[in-house]
Amino acid sequence: MAAAQAGDRRAYERVLADSVALIRAVARRQGVAHDHLDDVVQETLLTIHRVRHTYDPSRSYDAWLSALAARRAIDGLRRSGRQAHREVGDELAVAMHPDERDASSESDRAQQAKRLRAAIAELPPGQREAVEQLGLKELSLEEASARTGRSTGALKVNLHRALKALRGRIHGDD
């Protein structure tokens, strides 16, 4: 490493290549999973490159490298721990997002649509009309106002009330 610090490019390449085995060993001792070892090695090599000027040639290179590798391994463990809290496991993801072509999913969607149509049919006429024009036909407020002869304000109020009532009926709050 002292030669590398002095500008010897071959020595620098050799010291980096020879460091990989020690970095891997330190990371394994820290408990880094096999599939994350390469990440720790790469992070450690980048750190060596950034801080190589801090190495003191009168001291052990292996001790200096081990300290850097241990810190990068701990950083990797922290990062993977945070990711584990944010990521959804495969089993849960599959359960929450079934295949769209699945027969049970199709049946569920059909039942939900039937419940929604029944709930819309039970709304008062003004609210039902607002849902049909603005929600189902996706007309703008101005277009719905022109078709129904009602003001945009009245349509907004009726739509708001209708959606609140539908949420209550569909989700069982009613």
N, C-alpha and C positions, 0 to 999 in steps of 0.2 A: 504494500500500500504506500510505503514511503516513496518508492519509485514512481508509482502512479501519481502521487501528489506533486512530484517533480516534473510531470508532464510526459512520462513514458506511456504511450497509448497501449502498447502490447501488454505491459504490466497491468494496466488498469483493466483491460479486457480479461486477462488471466485471473486477476483477483476477484472480479465479479463472477466469473464462471466457477471458480473454486469455492466461492461463498455460498452457492446455492444449497449444497448438502447440509451445511451447518444451519442455515436459515430454516430449512425443512425440519431438521431435528428439533430445533428450538420451538418452532410452531407446533409440532406434534406434542412436545412436552407440555406446552401451554394448553393443549386440548383442542386445537383447531381441527375441524373435520377434514377428512381426506379431500373432499371436493372443494375445499376453500384454501388448500395449501398453496396452490399456484398464485392465488390473489395475494396472500401474505408475502410470498417470495417476491412478487413483482413490486408490491408496495415497499418492501424492505430495500430492494435494489434501487428504487427511485430515491428513497431516503438517503442511502449511501451516496448517491450521486449529488444530492443537494447539500449534504453535510460532510463530505469527504475532507474538507479543509479543517474540520475539527478533530480529526484523528491525530493522536500524539504518537509518533513513531517509537518513542521510548517505552510505550506500554503495549500490552497484548492486543493484537488485532482481533483475535477470536473473542476476547472478552468484550471489546467495543462493539463488534458485530452482533454478539449474542444479546447485548443490551438493546441494540436497535431492533433486532428481530423479535425480541420478547415484547417490546412496545407495539410494534406493528401487529403482532399476533393478538395482543389484547385489544387493540383497536378493531381488528377483524372480528373478534368474538363479540364485542359490543355492537358492531354494525349488524352482524347476523342475528343477534338477539333482538335488536330493534325491528329488523325486517320480519322476524318470526311473529312479532306482535301485530304487524300491519298486514301480513299476507294471510290469505284464506287457504286452508288446507284443501287438497284435491277432493276429498270425500265431501266436504261441506260445500265446495263450489259446485260439484255435480248435483248435489241434492237441492241446492238453491236455484240452479239454472238447468232444468231438465231439457232434454233434446226436444226441439220444437216439433219434430215429426213423431214424437212419442204419442201413442194413442191416449194415454191417461192425460197428457197435457192438453190434447185436442178436446177431450171430454170436459176437462176443467174449464177451458176457455169458453166452450159452448154453454156450460152451466152459468158461468159468470155473466156472459152476454144476455142470457135469458133473464137472470135476476136483475140486471141493469135495465133491460127493456121494461120489465114489470114495474120497477121502481119509477122509471120515467113516466109510465102510463098513469101512475097514482098521483103525480104532481098536479097542483092547481093549473088551470089552463094557461095563464100568463107565464108561469115558470116553465111549463112543458114546452110552450112555443119558443121561449128564449133558448132552451137547451137544444131544441130541434134546429133552429135557425143558426145559432152561433156555434154550438158544439158539434152537432152531427153533420150539418150541411157546410160548416166552416165558413159561413158568410161573415163579412165585415159588419161592424155595427151599423154603418151607413146603409149597406145593402139590406140587412135585416130590418132596419127601421123603415126603409122604403117598401119592403114587401108586406110588413105587418101593419104599417100605419102608426106604430108606437114610437115614442121618443127613444133616443139612444140611452138616455139616463134610466128610463123605465126598463129597458132591456137589460142594462147592466145590473140593476137592482134585482130583477127577476132571476137573472142567471146566477148571481151570487147566492141568493136564497135557495135556488134549486140545487146548486152544487152542495151547499151545506146540508140540505135535506137528504140528498142522495148519499153523501158520505155517511150520514147517520144511519140510513137504512142498510146500506151495503156492509158497513163495518159493525153493525149491531149496536150502534149508540142510540138508536131510536126506540 
